[in-house]
Amino acid sequence: MGGDLSKAVPYEDRPFPARTARPLVSLPGNMLRFGQSVTLAAGLWTRNLVTSAEESVESSIKYPVNFELDEMTQETKRESGRFSIEFATLAARLACFSYLEGGMYWRSDTRPVDSFHVTHPSQFSIGMLAASNKIPAFVQGFEPDLIPESVVVNGESVPLDTQLASGWGRVNSGLLKEFDSDTDVVIMHDVKKETIYIMWQGTQSNTDAINDVRFLPRYWPYGNKSYFASEGFVRSHEAVIMDVRNTIEKLWSTNQYKKIFVVGHSLGGILANLNAHALSYLMQKELEETGLPKEERLVCYTFGAPRGMTWELRNDYNERVPHSYRFRNDEDIVPRIPSPNKYHAGIPIILDEHRVVLNFDESAISSFIDDKSEISEAFSDHHISSYLSHIIGLQSRLRVTPEQSDQIEKAFASLVEPTDQKQAWTILQPTEKSKTNPLARYLKVGVDPVPLPAGVKAILQEAFGKEKVTDEICDNLLYYSSKLNETHIFDLENSEDVQEVSINCFRTSFSELVLESDKALNIDKLRYRLAFDQMDSDKNGLLSPREFVQAAMTVRGEGDLSKETEDEEIINSLRKEFKECYNHMKVPYPEDPNMELSTVSFTEFYIWAKENKIAAEQLR
């Protein structure tokens, strides 16, 4: 994406004191934790990554065991507290967004550091503005926004940007970073939906990894009994809970909110569980005064979360946070790691490329496949982008009839089993799962459009009609699918323009171009993307300043850019164009040179073209 966002802008208001180095394994306690991790790793191999069944516990939400989500009712008829595909999709997007914090907002290039800098949200590039939905309708399904720097309570301005109450870090527009425990939290909000969102980031550092394996029990200070949880998780949570609570209470005092939605992935998943349980006590009075059912006022969705609660705490959690679901992506190793006397919380869901089972019997379904020889799958299944891919694939599948869904899968399966070796794409090396399941395979599409083969085109047109599945869509469906990660998976650090196409990318792309109400907008973006890629001479997914300025001059009839034009002059022309975009959007332009654009991503290019009312045909 444009701009070097890894170079953060100093936050001048409150510098932090220098800290002395503290080796990770210098203390006796940390040596013990290291020994625990070694023991744990050995245990994993001997148990073949499969743990024994957990004891059953009554849930206040009644589901049959092994409930297929394909059978669920429409979202508009959903009963209070029951699973929501919209909540699940939003939760997965929020969990993805929480990982942007590491490279976009905070700078900590070495550890330990003497000081750190904070990028202020007003200094986003246009690409980040789009990711946080300041550009309406660009990223579908992602509506929450970062919280403001301050709120007005009883006529007085109350700051939300503060130094942490304890520890070493800062709260900055809802971004919390505590460096001693390396705990990262993002708080967002949506006033229209009266909801505050809390996202807990997963493992990103050595400090996080040490907290992951500190599984000895530690007192959990919430509830009417003596509860315990894994000490590493308790330590991470308690490092920031005071500031999380203070921030939420200040927001809540504006009388604009009635709901709290907590999400997290991996380490962030168990921290989200603990946080939801803590808030059920800390915010009990405020939540009860909303008048909403218990199942709707406090919600928690997690992805790939490890075990971390003792049995008694887990039972209290299920009682106090009944609308809580934990996703496990088939072979994901983290939820299956054994932890002595620790349990999961929430109603379990297992999923893969084409199956989703709610409240599955963990003693009967250890995974969807029996072959455990592909150890790499245990780790690749843990990635948050894989969870989001599967969930948006499910959402797309639920928009069509079962028969139509079968036809889409039939079309994809015929693509990954080509008979014509001259086809313009290649098949990736199949995993153990994909040797028997073509829906688990991926296509690797080039940077140029590859039309669907005639047979695949016929399958889709027969199922949905030629008036919907047009020739333009068939010619560009794989191309559109290959770009999907840029706006759905939030893979903003990777500028590669070639993306792998999975069954979920294929399903979702088909839905966006054929079935959704805003399909015209998606087709419009497709046409601009085709123009963008034609200008991108080195096919790296970014326009150089010269490529972009030449395009701007061409559409305005200003001729060609002289070869003698200095680079500095070209960059100044680029910045002038985007300053005008910022002015149109009424957003301050980042004057710091570290934040200014030096290349142009498609997101920025698209917004520039729309703001200047330049048609895609003019650019092609």
Stockholm file with secondary structure:
# STOCKHOLM 1.0

chainA/1-620         MGGDLSKAVPYEDRPFPARTARPLVSLPGNMLRFGQSVTLAAGLWTRNLVTSAEESVESSIKYPVNFELDEMTQETKRESGRFSIEFATLAARLACFSYLEGGMYWRSDTRPVDSFHVTHPSQFSIGMLAASNKIPAFVQGFEPDLIPESVVVNGESVPLDTQLASGWGRVNSGLLKEFDSDTDVVIMHDVKKETIYIMWQGTQSNTDAINDVRFLPRYWPYGNKSYFASEGFVRSHEAVIMDVRNTIEKLWSTNQYKKIFVVGHSLGGILANLNAHALSYLMQKELEETGLPKEERLVCYTFGAPRGMTWELRNDYNERVPHSYRFRNDEDIVPRIPSPNKYHAGIPIILDEHRVVLNFDESAISSFIDDKSEISEAFSDHHISSYLSHIIGLQSRLRVTPEQSDQIEKAFASLVEPTDQKQAWTILQPTEKSKTNPLARYLKVGVDPVPLPAGVKAILQEAFGKEKVTDEICDNLLYYSSKLNETHIFDLENSEDVQEVSINCFRTSFSELVLESDKALNIDKLRYRLAFDQMDSDKNGLLSPREFVQAAMTVRGEGDLSKETEDEEIINSLRKEFKECYNHMKVPYPEDPNMELSTVSFTEFYIWAKENKIAAEQLR
#=GR chainA/1-620 SS CCSCTTSCCCCTTSCCCCCCCCCTTCSHHHHHHHHHHHHHHHHHHHTTTCCCCCCCCCCSSCCCTTEEGGGCCCGGGCCTTSCCHHHHHHHHHHHHHHHHHHHHTEECCSSSCSCCEECCGGGCCHHHHHHTTSSTTSSTTCCCEECCSEEEETTEEEECCEECSSSSEEEETTEEEETTTTEEEEEEEETTTTEEEEEECCCCSHHHHHHHTCCSEEEECCSSSCEEEEHHHHHHHHTTHHHHHHHHHHHHTTSCCCEEEEEEETHHHHHHHHHHHHHHHHTHHHHHTTCCCHHHHEEEEEESCCCCBCHHHHHHHHHHCCSEEEEEETTCSGGGCCCTTCBCCSEEEEECSSCEEETCCTTTCSCSCSCCCCHHHHHHTTSHHHHHHHHHHHHHHTTSCHHHHHHHHHHHHHHSSCSCTTSSCEECCCCHHHHHCGGGCCEECCSSCCCCCHHHHHHHHHHHCTTTSCHHHHHHHHHHHHTTHHHHTCCTTCCCSCCEECHHHHHHHHIIIIISTTHHHHHHHHHHHHHHHHHCTTCSSEECHHHHHHHHHHHTTCCCCCTTCCHHHHHHHHHHHHHHHHHHTTCCCCCSTTTSCSSEEHHHHHHHHHHTTCCHHHHC
#=GC SS_cons         CCSCTTSCCCCTTSCCCCCCCCCTTCSHHHHHHHHHHHHHHHHHHHTTTCCCCCCCCCCSSCCCTTEEGGGCCCGGGCCTTSCCHHHHHHHHHHHHHHHHHHHHTEECCSSSCSCCEECCGGGCCHHHHHHTTSSTTSSTTCCCEECCSEEEETTEEEECCEECSSSSEEEETTEEEETTTTEEEEEEEETTTTEEEEEECCCCSHHHHHHHTCCSEEEECCSSSCEEEEHHHHHHHHTTHHHHHHHHHHHHTTSCCCEEEEEEETHHHHHHHHHHHHHHHHTHHHHHTTCCCHHHHEEEEEESCCCCBCHHHHHHHHHHCCSEEEEEETTCSGGGCCCTTCBCCSEEEEECSSCEEETCCTTTCSCSCSCCCCHHHHHHTTSHHHHHHHHHHHHHHTTSCHHHHHHHHHHHHHHSSCSCTTSSCEECCCCHHHHHCGGGCCEECCSSCCCCCHHHHHHHHHHHCTTTSCHHHHHHHHHHHHTTHHHHTCCTTCCCSCCEECHHHHHHHHIIIIISTTHHHHHHHHHHHHHHHHHCTTCSSEECHHHHHHHHHHHTTCCCCCTTCCHHHHHHHHHHHHHHHHHHTTCCCCCSTTTSCSSEEHHHHHHHHHHTTCCHHHHC
//
